[in-house]
Amino acid sequence: MKKVFCGSIMFLTGMISIAILLAGSMANDWTVDGRLSSFWTLSNYGLLPALYIFIAVSLIGIGIAVWGIFDENKK
């Protein structure tokens, strides 16, 4: 149960962080060919590594949660 809880919290934290980064990048007026581009804005600010880290945290979190669900070592 602890693995499921920890993994769920990690997944939620990663997803909220990704949403904040993407929403914050769209708050700027920078456009590419007349279109707003969140990835272009993130790369200009140097925040793409942070985005990749948050994606990794989310994937690790969902992995831990699934591992906790199917764990054979139940008491």
Summary of the structure (lengths in Angstrom):
residues: 75
radius of gyration: 16.5
end to end distance: 10.7
largest distance: 59.0
contacts: 197
relative contact order: 0.25
helix: 72%
strand: 5%
